[in-house]
Amino acid sequence: MITVPIHNREGKEIGSLQVDEASLGGRIRHALLKQAIVMYHANKRVGTAATKSRGMVDGSTRKIYRQKGTGNARMGNARTVVRRGGGVAFAKVARDFGKDMPKKQRRLARDSALLAKLVSGKVVIVDEMKFNAPKTKDFVNLLANLKINRSCLVAVAQQDDNLYKSARNVPKTSVLPVEMLNAGDICNRQQVLFTKDAFLSAVNKEDKNQD
């Protein structure tokens, strides 16, 4: 069992949660984690870069001048890759770099990433994180009270526009609803900040586990 303290917005410990490793797969599956992270980065690639080959540029296919007798170097048509305005050798074409994994593997990789953060003590739980209005200063103070001074992923039980707007200008910080958590986002940040409800939802625990 892993014990995770619960803090209030002022950073004071007000309770704790007991997390059974078995609820997160029992162990960290490093090979599966790597596969999920490779997929995460591959799916972020746009893949729209494209250049024109010699068959795509405008221009005649006629040889510019005869092969011999002109005193000039040999020359082909105007669309050759060695002339200005010609095509590009081995031209790039738009492509999809996306990868996919079965749903069960994605979930298991997410659980392994979360378990790795729990084992290394990089998970912080706060009892609530509601903002009456967007206020970046209040969000920065909250992070300071919780002693979070590195890149952070904030996981909430449901979408909160005020929280999102309060955090969007803070460098290396992102906010996600707990149902959208994935191994790539978890591993991409040094620490993970959960609300209590979001954490219970992530590990499928109930309030009876609270001390």
C-alpha positions as CSV (number, residue, x, y, z in Angstrom):
1,M,0.0,0.0,0.0
2,I,1.1,3.5,-0.8
3,T,0.1,6.3,1.5
4,V,-0.5,9.7,-0.1
5,P,-1.2,12.8,2.0
6,I,-4.1,15.1,1.3
7,H,-3.5,18.9,1.6
8,N,-5.7,21.9,1.8
9,R,-5.2,25.0,-0.4
10,E,-2.8,26.4,2.3
11,G,-0.6,23.4,2.0
12,K,-1.5,21.8,5.4
13,E,-1.9,18.1,5.6
14,I,-5.5,17.2,6.5
15,G,-5.7,13.5,5.8
16,S,-4.3,10.7,3.6
17,L,-5.3,8.0,1.2
18,Q,-4.2,4.4,1.0
19,V,-3.6,3.2,-2.6
20,D,-3.2,-0.5,-3.4
21,E,-0.7,-1.0,-6.2
22,A,-2.9,-3.8,-7.5
23,S,-5.5,-1.2,-8.5
24,L,-2.9,0.3,-10.9
25,G,-1.7,-3.0,-12.4
26,G,0.5,-4.1,-9.5
27,R,3.8,-3.1,-11.1
28,I,5.4,-0.6,-13.5
29,R,5.5,-2.0,-17.1
30,H,8.4,-0.1,-18.6
31,A,8.2,-1.6,-22.1
32,L,4.5,-0.7,-22.3
33,L,5.2,2.8,-21.0
34,K,7.8,3.3,-23.7
35,Q,5.4,2.2,-26.4
36,A,2.8,4.6,-25.1
37,I,5.2,7.5,-24.9
38,V,6.4,6.8,-28.5
39,M,2.8,6.8,-29.6
40,Y,2.1,10.1,-27.7
41,H,4.9,11.9,-29.4
42,A,4.2,10.4,-32.8
43,N,0.6,11.5,-32.6
44,K,1.7,15.1,-31.9
45,R,3.6,15.3,-35.2
46,V,1.6,17.3,-37.8
47,G,3.1,15.6,-40.9
48,T,2.0,18.3,-43.4
49,A,5.5,19.2,-44.7
50,A,5.5,18.8,-48.5
51,T,7.8,19.8,-51.4
52,K,7.4,19.5,-55.1
53,S,9.3,16.8,-57.1
54,R,10.5,17.5,-60.6
55,G,7.2,16.1,-61.9
56,M,5.2,18.6,-60.0
57,V,6.8,21.9,-60.9
58,D,5.8,23.9,-64.0
59,G,8.0,23.8,-67.0
60,S,8.7,22.1,-70.2
61,T,10.3,18.6,-70.4
62,R,12.3,19.8,-73.5
63,K,16.1,19.7,-73.3
64,I,17.3,23.3,-72.9
65,Y,19.9,23.0,-75.7
66,R,21.5,20.2,-77.6
67,Q,24.0,17.9,-75.9
68,K,27.1,18.7,-77.9
69,G,28.7,21.5,-79.8
70,T,27.5,24.5,-77.8
71,G,30.6,24.8,-75.5
72,N,28.3,24.7,-72.5
73,A,28.0,22.0,-69.9
74,R,25.5,19.3,-70.6
75,M,22.0,20.3,-69.4
76,G,18.7,18.6,-69.3
77,N,15.2,20.2,-68.9
78,A,14.3,23.2,-66.8
79,R,12.7,21.1,-64.1
80,T,15.8,19.2,-63.1
81,V,16.7,19.2,-59.4
82,V,20.1,21.0,-60.1
83,R,18.5,24.2,-61.5
84,R,16.9,27.1,-59.6
85,G,13.1,26.7,-59.7
86,G,13.4,23.0,-60.5
87,G,11.9,20.2,-58.5
88,V,13.3,18.7,-55.2
89,A,15.1,15.4,-55.2
90,F,13.3,12.9,-52.9
91,A,10.5,15.4,-52.3
92,K,8.6,15.3,-49.0
93,V,5.0,14.3,-49.1
94,A,2.3,14.8,-46.5
95,R,2.0,11.8,-44.3
96,D,0.4,10.6,-41.1
97,F,2.9,9.7,-38.3
98,G,0.1,8.6,-36.0
99,K,0.3,5.3,-34.0
100,D,-2.4,3.4,-32.1
101,M,-2.6,1.0,-29.2
102,P,-5.4,-1.2,-28.0
103,K,-7.6,0.5,-25.4
104,K,-6.6,-1.9,-22.6
105,Q,-2.9,-1.3,-23.3
106,R,-3.4,2.5,-23.2
107,R,-5.2,2.2,-19.8
108,L,-2.5,-0.1,-18.4
109,A,0.2,2.2,-19.6
110,R,-1.6,5.2,-18.0
111,D,-1.8,3.2,-14.7
112,S,1.9,2.3,-14.9
113,A,2.8,6.0,-15.4
114,L,0.7,7.0,-12.4
115,L,2.1,4.2,-10.3
116,A,5.6,5.3,-11.2
117,K,4.8,8.9,-10.0
118,L,3.3,7.5,-6.8
119,V,6.3,5.4,-6.0
120,S,8.7,8.3,-6.6
121,G,6.5,10.7,-4.5
122,K,5.6,13.0,-7.3
123,V,1.9,12.9,-6.8
124,V,0.2,15.8,-4.8
125,I,-3.4,15.7,-3.7
126,V,-5.4,18.8,-2.7
127,D,-8.9,18.6,-1.2
128,E,-10.4,21.1,-3.7
129,M,-9.3,23.5,-6.3
130,K,-12.2,25.8,-7.1
131,F,-11.8,29.3,-8.4
132,N,-14.6,31.9,-8.4
133,A,-13.0,33.7,-11.3
134,P,-9.9,33.2,-13.5
135,K,-6.9,34.4,-11.4
136,T,-3.4,33.4,-12.3
137,K,-2.0,34.8,-9.1
138,D,-4.2,32.6,-7.0
139,F,-3.2,29.5,-8.9
140,V,0.5,30.4,-8.6
141,N,0.0,30.9,-4.8
142,L,-1.7,27.5,-4.6
143,L,1.3,25.8,-6.3
144,A,3.7,27.6,-3.9
145,N,1.7,26.5,-0.9
146,L,1.9,22.9,-2.1
147,K,5.6,23.3,-2.8
148,I,5.2,22.5,-6.5
149,N,8.1,24.4,-8.3
150,R,8.6,22.2,-11.3
151,S,6.5,21.2,-14.4
152,C,3.1,20.0,-13.3
153,L,0.1,18.3,-14.7
154,V,-3.2,19.2,-12.9
155,A,-5.9,16.6,-13.0
156,V,-9.5,17.5,-12.1
157,A,-12.7,15.5,-11.9
158,Q,-14.4,17.6,-14.5
159,Q,-13.7,20.5,-16.8
160,D,-13.3,23.8,-15.0
161,D,-13.0,26.9,-17.1
162,N,-11.9,29.2,-14.3
163,L,-9.1,26.8,-13.3
164,Y,-8.0,26.3,-16.9
165,K,-7.8,30.1,-17.5
166,S,-6.0,30.6,-14.2
167,A,-3.3,28.0,-15.2
168,R,-2.9,28.5,-18.9
169,N,-0.3,31.3,-18.5
170,V,1.8,29.4,-16.0
171,P,4.9,27.8,-17.8
172,K,5.1,24.0,-18.0
173,T,1.7,23.5,-16.5
174,S,-1.3,21.9,-18.1
175,V,-4.8,21.0,-16.9
176,L,-6.7,17.9,-17.9
177,P,-9.9,16.2,-16.8
178,V,-9.1,12.9,-15.2
179,E,-10.8,10.8,-18.0
180,M,-8.4,12.3,-20.5
181,L,-5.2,11.3,-18.6
182,N,-2.7,9.3,-20.6
183,A,0.8,8.0,-20.0
184,G,2.4,10.6,-22.3
185,D,1.0,13.6,-20.4
186,I,1.8,12.1,-17.0
187,C,5.4,11.3,-17.9
188,N,5.8,14.6,-19.7
189,R,5.6,16.5,-16.3
190,Q,7.7,16.2,-13.2
191,Q,4.7,16.3,-10.8
192,V,1.0,15.5,-10.9
193,L,-1.5,17.5,-8.9
194,F,-4.9,15.9,-8.3
195,T,-8.0,17.0,-6.6
196,K,-9.2,14.5,-4.2
197,D,-12.2,13.5,-6.3
198,A,-10.1,13.2,-9.4
199,F,-7.6,11.0,-7.7
200,L,-10.3,8.7,-6.3
201,S,-11.7,8.4,-9.8
202,A,-8.3,7.7,-11.3
203,V,-7.4,4.8,-9.0
204,N,-11.1,3.6,-8.6
205,K,-11.0,4.1,-4.9
206,E,-13.8,5.2,-2.5
207,D,-13.9,7.6,0.4
208,K,-13.6,4.7,2.9
209,N,-9.9,4.5,2.2
210,Q,-9.4,7.9,3.7
211,D,-7.8,8.0,7.2
